[in-house]
Amino acid sequence: MLIPILQGVWVFSCLGLIVLVLLHSPKGDGLGGIGGQAQLFTSNKSAETTLNRVTWTLTVLFMGLTVVLSAGWLD
């Protein structure tokens, strides 16, 4: 009964991580820095901090559930 619930949370954390990583702003300027285009894509500092915290929380949850579910400790 507990394993299917944990697997559902594991899948949710996996999909959430995919979405959150895609939402992150790039750290480097890339090719946009050459022509001065980097100033067009500035983001709010508090939104970035919140996004980082949620991403790290889901990462820890995903990795912890991966270890628990793959080790077979709940069988």
PDB file with one MODEL, atoms N, CA, C and O in Angstrom:
MODEL        1
ATOM      1  N   MET A   1       0.816  -1.195   0.000  1.00  0.00           N
ATOM      2  CA  MET A   1       0.000   0.000   0.000  1.00  0.00           C
ATOM      3  C   MET A   1       0.865   1.266   0.000  1.00  0.00           C
ATOM      4  O   MET A   1       0.521   2.253  -0.650  1.00  0.00           O
ATOM      5  N   LEU A   2       1.970   1.237   0.718  1.00  0.00           N
ATOM      6  CA  LEU A   2       2.834   2.411   0.819  1.00  0.00           C
ATOM      7  C   LEU A   2       3.689   2.604  -0.436  1.00  0.00           C
ATOM      8  O   LEU A   2       3.977   3.736  -0.826  1.00  0.00           O
ATOM      9  N   ILE A   3       4.086   1.513  -1.058  1.00  0.00           N
ATOM     10  CA  ILE A   3       4.987   1.609  -2.214  1.00  0.00           C
ATOM     11  C   ILE A   3       4.348   2.345  -3.394  1.00  0.00           C
ATOM     12  O   ILE A   3       5.009   3.197  -3.988  1.00  0.00           O
ATOM     13  N   PRO A   4       3.081   2.054  -3.767  1.00  0.00           N
ATOM     14  CA  PRO A   4       2.487   2.827  -4.887  1.00  0.00           C
ATOM     15  C   PRO A   4       2.362   4.323  -4.582  1.00  0.00           C
ATOM     16  O   PRO A   4       2.487   5.145  -5.490  1.00  0.00           O
ATOM     17  N   ILE A   5       2.120   4.685  -3.333  1.00  0.00           N
ATOM     18  CA  ILE A   5       2.041   6.101  -2.974  1.00  0.00           C
ATOM     19  C   ILE A   5       3.410   6.760  -3.136  1.00  0.00           C
ATOM     20  O   ILE A   5       3.520   7.851  -3.693  1.00  0.00           O
ATOM     21  N   LEU A   6       4.452   6.087  -2.643  1.00  0.00           N
ATOM     22  CA  LEU A   6       5.801   6.628  -2.782  1.00  0.00           C
ATOM     23  C   LEU A   6       6.231   6.710  -4.244  1.00  0.00           C
ATOM     24  O   LEU A   6       6.932   7.641  -4.641  1.00  0.00           O
ATOM     25  N   GLN A   7       5.807   5.730  -5.042  1.00  0.00           N
ATOM     26  CA  GLN A   7       6.128   5.783  -6.472  1.00  0.00           C
ATOM     27  C   GLN A   7       5.423   6.958  -7.145  1.00  0.00           C
ATOM     28  O   GLN A   7       5.988   7.584  -8.042  1.00  0.00           O
ATOM     29  N   GLY A   8       4.207   7.262  -6.725  1.00  0.00           N
ATOM     30  CA  GLY A   8       3.496   8.424  -7.267  1.00  0.00           C
ATOM     31  C   GLY A   8       4.187   9.725  -6.902  1.00  0.00           C
ATOM     32  O   GLY A   8       4.309  10.620  -7.738  1.00  0.00           O
ATOM     33  N   VAL A   9       4.641   9.838  -5.654  1.00  0.00           N
ATOM     34  CA  VAL A   9       5.381  11.029  -5.225  1.00  0.00           C
ATOM     35  C   VAL A   9       6.700  11.118  -5.980  1.00  0.00           C
ATOM     36  O   VAL A   9       7.140  12.209  -6.343  1.00  0.00           O
ATOM     37  N   TRP A  10       7.330   9.973  -6.217  1.00  0.00           N
ATOM     38  CA  TRP A  10       8.593   9.932  -6.959  1.00  0.00           C
ATOM     39  C   TRP A  10       8.407  10.440  -8.394  1.00  0.00           C
ATOM     40  O   TRP A  10       9.216  11.224  -8.889  1.00  0.00           O
ATOM     41  N   VAL A  11       7.338   9.988  -9.055  1.00  0.00           N
ATOM     42  CA  VAL A  11       7.063  10.434 -10.428  1.00  0.00           C
ATOM     43  C   VAL A  11       6.745  11.931 -10.442  1.00  0.00           C
ATOM     44  O   VAL A  11       7.209  12.652 -11.325  1.00  0.00           O
ATOM     45  N   PHE A  12       5.954  12.402  -9.467  1.00  0.00           N
ATOM     46  CA  PHE A  12       5.636  13.821  -9.378  1.00  0.00           C
ATOM     47  C   PHE A  12       6.904  14.658  -9.196  1.00  0.00           C
ATOM     48  O   PHE A  12       7.058  15.700  -9.832  1.00  0.00           O
ATOM     49  N   SER A  13       7.811  14.202  -8.328  1.00  0.00           N
ATOM     50  CA  SER A  13       9.050  14.953  -8.112  1.00  0.00           C
ATOM     51  C   SER A  13       9.925  14.943  -9.361  1.00  0.00           C
ATOM     52  O   SER A  13      10.610  15.924  -9.655  1.00  0.00           O
ATOM     53  N   CYS A  14       9.900  13.847 -10.083  1.00  0.00           N
ATOM     54  CA  CYS A  14      10.675  13.757 -11.329  1.00  0.00           C
ATOM     55  C   CYS A  14      10.153  14.756 -12.358  1.00  0.00           C
ATOM     56  O   CYS A  14      10.932  15.506 -12.946  1.00  0.00           O
ATOM     57  N   LEU A  15       8.848  14.769 -12.576  1.00  0.00           N
ATOM     58  CA  LEU A  15       8.261  15.688 -13.553  1.00  0.00           C
ATOM     59  C   LEU A  15       8.416  17.141 -13.101  1.00  0.00           C
ATOM     60  O   LEU A  15       8.652  18.031 -13.918  1.00  0.00           O
ATOM     61  N   GLY A  16       8.282  17.373 -11.804  1.00  0.00           N
ATOM     62  CA  GLY A  16       8.478  18.721 -11.280  1.00  0.00           C
ATOM     63  C   GLY A  16       9.893  19.215 -11.493  1.00  0.00           C
ATOM     64  O   GLY A  16      10.109  20.379 -11.830  1.00  0.00           O
ATOM     65  N   LEU A  17      10.861  18.326 -11.296  1.00  0.00           N
ATOM     66  CA  LEU A  17      12.260  18.704 -11.527  1.00  0.00           C
ATOM     67  C   LEU A  17      12.510  19.061 -12.981  1.00  0.00           C
ATOM     68  O   LEU A  17      13.227  20.018 -13.276  1.00  0.00           O
ATOM     69  N   ILE A  18      11.931  18.306 -13.878  1.00  0.00           N
ATOM     70  CA  ILE A  18      12.108  18.589 -15.305  1.00  0.00           C
ATOM     71  C   ILE A  18      11.588  19.981 -15.634  1.00  0.00           C
ATOM     72  O   ILE A  18      12.256  20.758 -16.316  1.00  0.00           O
ATOM     73  N   VAL A  19      10.391  20.289 -15.143  1.00  0.00           N
ATOM     74  CA  VAL A  19       9.790  21.598 -15.419  1.00  0.00           C
ATOM     75  C   VAL A  19      10.609  22.717 -14.780  1.00  0.00           C
ATOM     76  O   VAL A  19      10.868  23.736 -15.421  1.00  0.00           O
ATOM     77  N   LEU A  20      11.017  22.537 -13.525  1.00  0.00           N
ATOM     78  CA  LEU A  20      11.746  23.596 -12.828  1.00  0.00           C
ATOM     79  C   LEU A  20      13.116  23.856 -13.430  1.00  0.00           C
ATOM     80  O   LEU A  20      13.555  25.004 -13.505  1.00  0.00           O
ATOM     81  N   VAL A  21      13.792  22.807 -13.858  1.00  0.00           N
ATOM     82  CA  VAL A  21      15.109  23.006 -14.487  1.00  0.00           C
ATOM     83  C   VAL A  21      14.952  23.777 -15.797  1.00  0.00           C
ATOM     84  O   VAL A  21      15.796  24.606 -16.138  1.00  0.00           O
ATOM     85  N   LEU A  22      13.880  23.504 -16.523  1.00  0.00           N
ATOM     86  CA  LEU A  22      13.651  24.244 -17.763  1.00  0.00           C
ATOM     87  C   LEU A  22      13.260  25.696 -17.501  1.00  0.00           C
ATOM     88  O   LEU A  22      13.481  26.553 -18.356  1.00  0.00           O
ATOM     89  N   LEU A  23      12.685  25.988 -16.341  1.00  0.00           N
ATOM     90  CA  LEU A  23      12.288  27.350 -16.005  1.00  0.00           C
ATOM     91  C   LEU A  23      13.447  28.220 -15.523  1.00  0.00           C
ATOM     92  O   LEU A  23      13.347  29.447 -15.538  1.00  0.00           O
ATOM     93  N   HIS A  24      14.533  27.601 -15.101  1.00  0.00           N
ATOM     94  CA  HIS A  24      15.670  28.370 -14.595  1.00  0.00           C
ATOM     95  C   HIS A  24      16.257  29.254 -15.679  1.00  0.00           C
ATOM     96  O   HIS A  24      16.319  28.887 -16.853  1.00  0.00           O
ATOM     97  N   SER A  25      16.685  30.427 -15.249  1.00  0.00           N
ATOM     98  CA  SER A  25      17.349  31.320 -16.200  1.00  0.00           C
ATOM     99  C   SER A  25      18.802  30.878 -16.339  1.00  0.00           C
ATOM    100  O   SER A  25      19.400  30.391 -15.380  1.00  0.00           O
ATOM    101  N   PRO A  26      19.366  31.045 -17.519  1.00  0.00           N
ATOM    102  CA  PRO A  26      20.754  30.637 -17.698  1.00  0.00           C
ATOM    103  C   PRO A  26      21.693  31.512 -16.882  1.00  0.00           C
ATOM    104  O   PRO A  26      21.465  32.711 -16.730  1.00  0.00           O
ATOM    105  N   LYS A  27      22.751  30.902 -16.360  1.00  0.00           N
ATOM    106  CA  LYS A  27      23.705  31.639 -15.530  1.00  0.00           C
ATOM    107  C   LYS A  27      24.683  32.456 -16.374  1.00  0.00           C
ATOM    108  O   LYS A  27      25.115  33.534 -15.964  1.00  0.00           O
ATOM    109  N   GLY A  28      25.021  31.951 -17.522  1.00  0.00           N
ATOM    110  CA  GLY A  28      25.952  32.672 -18.388  1.00  0.00           C
ATOM    111  C   GLY A  28      25.210  33.459 -19.447  1.00  0.00           C
ATOM    112  O   GLY A  28      24.022  33.238 -19.679  1.00  0.00           O
ATOM    113  N   ASP A  29      25.909  34.369 -20.083  1.00  0.00           N
ATOM    114  CA  ASP A  29      25.291  35.174 -21.124  1.00  0.00           C
ATOM    115  C   ASP A  29      25.159  34.416 -22.439  1.00  0.00           C
ATOM    116  O   ASP A  29      24.242  34.668 -23.220  1.00  0.00           O
ATOM    117  N   GLY A  30      26.069  33.498 -22.674  1.00  0.00           N
ATOM    118  CA  GLY A  30      26.038  32.777 -23.932  1.00  0.00           C
ATOM    119  C   GLY A  30      26.335  33.699 -25.096  1.00  0.00           C
ATOM    120  O   GLY A  30      27.106  34.650 -24.964  1.00  0.00           O
ATOM    121  N   LEU A  31      25.728  33.422 -26.224  1.00  0.00           N
ATOM    122  CA  LEU A  31      25.949  34.249 -27.410  1.00  0.00           C
ATOM    123  C   LEU A  31      25.226  35.582 -27.314  1.00  0.00           C
ATOM    124  O   LEU A  31      25.571  36.519 -28.034  1.00  0.00           O
ATOM    125  N   GLY A  32      24.216  35.692 -26.428  1.00  0.00           N
ATOM    126  CA  GLY A  32      23.498  36.949 -26.271  1.00  0.00           C
ATOM    127  C   GLY A  32      24.350  38.043 -25.665  1.00  0.00           C
ATOM    128  O   GLY A  32      24.047  39.222 -25.844  1.00  0.00           O
ATOM    129  N   GLY A  33      25.409  37.687 -24.950  1.00  0.00           N
ATOM    130  CA  GLY A  33      26.289  38.664 -24.335  1.00  0.00           C
ATOM    131  C   GLY A  33      27.141  39.417 -25.337  1.00  0.00           C
ATOM    132  O   GLY A  33      27.649  40.495 -25.028  1.00  0.00           O
ATOM    133  N   ILE A  34      27.304  38.873 -26.521  1.00  0.00           N
ATOM    134  CA  ILE A  34      28.145  39.517 -27.538  1.00  0.00           C
ATOM    135  C   ILE A  34      27.512  40.827 -28.022  1.00  0.00           C
ATOM    136  O   ILE A  34      28.191  41.847 -28.139  1.00  0.00           O
ATOM    137  N   GLY A  35      26.221  40.786 -28.297  1.00  0.00           N
ATOM    138  CA  GLY A  35      25.550  41.976 -28.823  1.00  0.00           C
ATOM    139  C   GLY A  35      24.826  42.785 -27.772  1.00  0.00           C
ATOM    140  O   GLY A  35      24.075  43.697 -28.117  1.00  0.00           O
ATOM    141  N   GLY A  36      25.026  42.484 -26.502  1.00  0.00           N
ATOM    142  CA  GLY A  36      24.357  43.240 -25.456  1.00  0.00           C
ATOM    143  C   GLY A  36      22.927  42.805 -25.208  1.00  0.00           C
ATOM    144  O   GLY A  36      22.158  43.549 -24.599  1.00  0.00           O
ATOM    145  N   GLN A  37      22.555  41.635 -25.657  1.00  0.00           N
ATOM    146  CA  GLN A  37      21.184  41.150 -25.500  1.00  0.00           C
ATOM    147  C   GLN A  37      20.910  40.589 -24.114  1.00  0.00           C
ATOM    148  O   GLN A  37      19.760  40.273 -23.808  1.00  0.00           O
ATOM    149  N   ALA A  38      21.913  40.455 -23.274  1.00  0.00           N
ATOM    150  CA  ALA A  38      21.733  39.832 -21.968  1.00  0.00           C
ATOM    151  C   ALA A  38      20.845  40.668 -21.052  1.00  0.00           C
ATOM    152  O   ALA A  38      20.220  40.112 -20.148  1.00  0.00           O
ATOM    153  N   GLN A  39      20.766  41.978 -21.251  1.00  0.00           N
ATOM    154  CA  GLN A  39      19.961  42.837 -20.396  1.00  0.00           C
ATOM    155  C   GLN A  39      18.467  42.669 -20.634  1.00  0.00           C
ATOM    156  O   GLN A  39      17.666  43.101 -19.805  1.00  0.00           O
ATOM    157  N   LEU A  40      18.076  42.063 -21.725  1.00  0.00           N
ATOM    158  CA  LEU A  40      16.653  41.869 -22.016  1.00  0.00           C
ATOM    159  C   LEU A  40      16.024  40.808 -21.127  1.00  0.00           C
ATOM    160  O   LEU A  40      14.814  40.833 -20.902  1.00  0.00           O
ATOM    161  N   PHE A  41      16.806  39.894 -20.629  1.00  0.00           N
ATOM    162  CA  PHE A  41      16.265  38.742 -19.918  1.00  0.00           C
ATOM    163  C   PHE A  41      16.643  38.735 -18.446  1.00  0.00           C
ATOM    164  O   PHE A  41      17.021  37.688 -17.921  1.00  0.00           O
ATOM    165  N   THR A  42      16.553  39.869 -17.766  1.00  0.00           N
ATOM    166  CA  THR A  42      16.833  39.902 -16.332  1.00  0.00           C
ATOM    167  C   THR A  42      15.633  39.383 -15.582  1.00  0.00           C
ATOM    168  O   THR A  42      14.499  39.566 -16.022  1.00  0.00           O
ATOM    169  N   SER A  43      15.865  38.732 -14.442  1.00  0.00           N
ATOM    170  CA  SER A  43      14.769  38.155 -13.665  1.00  0.00           C
ATOM    171  C   SER A  43      14.767  38.733 -12.256  1.00  0.00           C
ATOM    172  O   SER A  43      15.754  39.313 -11.802  1.00  0.00           O
ATOM    173  N   ASN A  44      13.662  38.567 -11.589  1.00  0.00           N
ATOM    174  CA  ASN A  44      13.522  39.046 -10.228  1.00  0.00           C
ATOM    175  C   ASN A  44      14.318  38.150  -9.287  1.00  0.00           C
ATOM    176  O   ASN A  44      14.285  36.926  -9.416  1.00  0.00           O
ATOM    177  N   LYS A  45      15.030  38.752  -8.345  1.00  0.00           N
ATOM    178  CA  LYS A  45      15.917  37.993  -7.455  1.00  0.00           C
ATOM    179  C   LYS A  45      15.139  37.070  -6.527  1.00  0.00           C
ATOM    180  O   LYS A  45      15.565  35.937  -6.301  1.00  0.00           O
ATOM    181  N   SER A  46      14.007  37.520  -5.981  1.00  0.00           N
ATOM    182  CA  SER A  46      13.248  36.674  -5.057  1.00  0.00           C
ATOM    183  C   SER A  46      12.601  35.503  -5.776  1.00  0.00           C
ATOM    184  O   SER A  46      12.485  34.417  -5.208  1.00  0.00           O
ATOM    185  N   ALA A  47      12.182  35.704  -7.008  1.00  0.00           N
ATOM    186  CA  ALA A  47      11.605  34.600  -7.779  1.00  0.00           C
ATOM    187  C   ALA A  47      12.666  33.540  -8.061  1.00  0.00           C
ATOM    188  O   ALA A  47      12.388  32.342  -8.015  1.00  0.00           O
ATOM    189  N   GLU A  48      13.864  33.986  -8.349  1.00  0.00           N
ATOM    190  CA  GLU A  48      14.968  33.054  -8.611  1.00  0.00           C
ATOM    191  C   GLU A  48      15.342  32.277  -7.350  1.00  0.00           C
ATOM    192  O   GLU A  48      15.634  31.083  -7.413  1.00  0.00           O
ATOM    193  N   THR A  49      15.330  32.963  -6.207  1.00  0.00           N
ATOM    194  CA  THR A  49      15.637  32.300  -4.939  1.00  0.00           C
ATOM    195  C   THR A  49      14.587  31.246  -4.605  1.00  0.00           C
ATOM    196  O   THR A  49      14.924  30.140  -4.182  1.00  0.00           O
ATOM    197  N   THR A  50      13.325  31.586  -4.794  1.00  0.00           N
ATOM    198  CA  THR A  50      12.245  30.626  -4.539  1.00  0.00           C
ATOM    199  C   THR A  50      12.344  29.441  -5.491  1.00  0.00           C
ATOM    200  O   THR A  50      12.160  28.294  -5.084  1.00  0.00           O
ATOM    201  N   LEU A  51      12.630  29.715  -6.741  1.00  0.00           N
ATOM    202  CA  LEU A  51      12.777  28.643  -7.727  1.00  0.00           C
ATOM    203  C   LEU A  51      13.926  27.716  -7.354  1.00  0.00           C
ATOM    204  O   LEU A  51      13.818  26.499  -7.509  1.00  0.00           O
ATOM    205  N   ASN A  52      15.027  28.284  -6.862  1.00  0.00           N
ATOM    206  CA  ASN A  52      16.163  27.460  -6.431  1.00  0.00           C
ATOM    207  C   ASN A  52      15.797  26.585  -5.236  1.00  0.00           C
ATOM    208  O   ASN A  52      16.149  25.406  -5.201  1.00  0.00           O
ATOM    209  N   ARG A  53      15.095  27.152  -4.261  1.00  0.00           N
ATOM    210  CA  ARG A  53      14.709  26.374  -3.077  1.00  0.00           C
ATOM    211  C   ARG A  53      13.774  25.230  -3.428  1.00  0.00           C
ATOM    212  O   ARG A  53      13.948  24.115  -2.935  1.00  0.00           O
ATOM    213  N   VAL A  54      12.790  25.486  -4.269  1.00  0.00           N
ATOM    214  CA  VAL A  54      11.861  24.425  -4.659  1.00  0.00           C
ATOM    215  C   VAL A  54      12.584  23.355  -5.460  1.00  0.00           C
ATOM    216  O   VAL A  54      12.316  22.166  -5.293  1.00  0.00           O
ATOM    217  N   THR A  55      13.496  23.769  -6.326  1.00  0.00           N
ATOM    218  CA  THR A  55      14.268  22.799  -7.118  1.00  0.00           C
ATOM    219  C   THR A  55      15.114  21.916  -6.214  1.00  0.00           C
ATOM    220  O   THR A  55      15.148  20.700  -6.401  1.00  0.00           O
ATOM    221  N   TRP A  56      15.802  22.509  -5.230  1.00  0.00           N
ATOM    222  CA  TRP A  56      16.624  21.710  -4.314  1.00  0.00           C
ATOM    223  C   TRP A  56      15.768  20.783  -3.461  1.00  0.00           C
ATOM    224  O   TRP A  56      16.163  19.648  -3.196  1.00  0.00           O
ATOM    225  N   THR A  57      14.604  21.251  -3.030  1.00  0.00           N
ATOM    226  CA  THR A  57      13.713  20.403  -2.234  1.00  0.00           C
ATOM    227  C   THR A  57      13.247  19.197  -3.047  1.00  0.00           C
ATOM    228  O   THR A  57      13.265  18.070  -2.552  1.00  0.00           O
ATOM    229  N   LEU A  58      12.837  19.428  -4.279  1.00  0.00           N
ATOM    230  CA  LEU A  58      12.415  18.312  -5.123  1.00  0.00           C
ATOM    231  C   LEU A  58      13.582  17.389  -5.463  1.00  0.00           C
ATOM    232  O   LEU A  58      13.392  16.182  -5.608  1.00  0.00           O
ATOM    233  N   THR A  59      14.781  17.942  -5.590  1.00  0.00           N
ATOM    234  CA  THR A  59      15.957  17.108  -5.860  1.00  0.00           C
ATOM    235  C   THR A  59      16.233  16.164  -4.700  1.00  0.00           C
ATOM    236  O   THR A  59      16.470  14.974  -4.905  1.00  0.00           O
ATOM    237  N   VAL A  60      16.202  16.695  -3.479  1.00  0.00           N
ATOM    238  CA  VAL A  60      16.438  15.854  -2.298  1.00  0.00           C
ATOM    239  C   VAL A  60      15.349  14.805  -2.166  1.00  0.00           C
ATOM    240  O   VAL A  60      15.640  13.651  -1.850  1.00  0.00           O
ATOM    241  N   LEU A  61      14.100  15.184  -2.401  1.00  0.00           N
ATOM    242  CA  LEU A  61      12.991  14.235  -2.332  1.00  0.00           C
ATOM    243  C   LEU A  61      13.148  13.140  -3.385  1.00  0.00           C
ATOM    244  O   LEU A  61      12.978  11.957  -3.088  1.00  0.00           O
ATOM    245  N   PHE A  62      13.472  13.537  -4.614  1.00  0.00           N
ATOM    246  CA  PHE A  62      13.640  12.572  -5.694  1.00  0.00           C
ATOM    247  C   PHE A  62      14.787  11.601  -5.416  1.00  0.00           C
ATOM    248  O   PHE A  62      14.636  10.391  -5.584  1.00  0.00           O
ATOM    249  N   MET A  63      15.930  12.135  -4.991  1.00  0.00           N
ATOM    250  CA  MET A  63      17.077  11.267  -4.727  1.00  0.00           C
ATOM    251  C   MET A  63      16.823  10.342  -3.539  1.00  0.00           C
ATOM    252  O   MET A  63      17.194   9.169  -3.578  1.00  0.00           O
ATOM    253  N   GLY A  64      16.197  10.858  -2.490  1.00  0.00           N
ATOM    254  CA  GLY A  64      15.885  10.023  -1.327  1.00  0.00           C
ATOM    255  C   GLY A  64      14.926   8.897  -1.676  1.00  0.00           C
ATOM    256  O   GLY A  64      15.133   7.750  -1.282  1.00  0.00           O
ATOM    257  N   LEU A  65      13.866   9.231  -2.422  1.00  0.00           N
ATOM    258  CA  LEU A  65      12.919   8.188  -2.823  1.00  0.00           C
ATOM    259  C   LEU A  65      13.541   7.199  -3.796  1.00  0.00           C
ATOM    260  O   LEU A  65      13.184   6.021  -3.793  1.00  0.00           O
ATOM    261  N   THR A  66      14.468   7.663  -4.628  1.00  0.00           N
ATOM    262  CA  THR A  66      15.158   6.749  -5.537  1.00  0.00           C
ATOM    263  C   THR A  66      15.942   5.704  -4.757  1.00  0.00           C
ATOM    264  O   THR A  66      15.913   4.520  -5.092  1.00  0.00           O
ATOM    265  N   VAL A  67      16.637   6.139  -3.727  1.00  0.00           N
ATOM    266  CA  VAL A  67      17.415   5.203  -2.906  1.00  0.00           C
ATOM    267  C   VAL A  67      16.492   4.240  -2.174  1.00  0.00           C
ATOM    268  O   VAL A  67      16.732   3.033  -2.175  1.00  0.00           O
ATOM    269  N   VAL A  68      15.437   4.761  -1.547  1.00  0.00           N
ATOM    270  CA  VAL A  68      14.532   3.917  -0.761  1.00  0.00           C
ATOM    271  C   VAL A  68      13.811   2.910  -1.648  1.00  0.00           C
ATOM    272  O   VAL A  68      13.721   1.733  -1.297  1.00  0.00           O
ATOM    273  N   LEU A  69      13.295   3.357  -2.799  1.00  0.00           N
ATOM    274  CA  LEU A  69      12.541   2.450  -3.665  1.00  0.00           C
ATOM    275  C   LEU A  69      13.439   1.433  -4.366  1.00  0.00           C
ATOM    276  O   LEU A  69      13.024   0.294  -4.579  1.00  0.00           O
ATOM    277  N   SER A  70      14.659   1.823  -4.725  1.00  0.00           N
ATOM    278  CA  SER A  70      15.531   0.885  -5.424  1.00  0.00           C
ATOM    279  C   SER A  70      16.201  -0.109  -4.497  1.00  0.00           C
ATOM    280  O   SER A  70      16.581  -1.197  -4.928  1.00  0.00           O
ATOM    281  N   ALA A  71      16.353   0.248  -3.221  1.00  0.00           N
ATOM    282  CA  ALA A  71      17.008  -0.644  -2.274  1.00  0.00           C
ATOM    283  C   ALA A  71      16.094  -1.776  -1.820  1.00  0.00           C
ATOM    284  O   ALA A  71      16.564  -2.796  -1.316  1.00  0.00           O
ATOM    285  N   GLY A  72      14.809  -1.597  -1.997  1.00  0.00           N
ATOM    286  CA  GLY A  72      13.867  -2.636  -1.579  1.00  0.00           C
ATOM    287  C   GLY A  72      13.675  -2.711  -0.073  1.00  0.00           C
ATOM    288  O   GLY A  72      13.339  -3.774   0.450  1.00  0.00           O
ATOM    289  N   TRP A  73      13.877  -1.616   0.628  1.00  0.00           N
ATOM    290  CA  TRP A  73      13.755  -1.611   2.077  1.00  0.00           C
ATOM    291  C   TRP A  73      12.308  -1.716   2.531  1.00  0.00           C
ATOM    292  O   TRP A  73      12.061  -2.040   3.693  1.00  0.00           O
ATOM    293  N   LEU A  74      11.351  -1.455   1.663  1.00  0.00           N
ATOM    294  CA  LEU A  74       9.945  -1.449   2.051  1.00  0.00           C
ATOM    295  C   LEU A  74       9.221  -2.744   1.703  1.00  0.00           C
ATOM    296  O   LEU A  74       8.027  -2.869   1.977  1.00  0.00           O
ATOM    297  N   ASP A  75       9.903  -3.691   1.117  1.00  0.00           N
ATOM    298  CA  ASP A  75       9.258  -4.958   0.707  1.00  0.00           C
ATOM    299  C   ASP A  75       8.888  -5.805   1.895  1.00  0.00           C
ATOM    300  O   ASP A  75       8.341  -6.895   1.730  1.00  0.00           O
TER     301      ASP A  75
ENDMDL
END
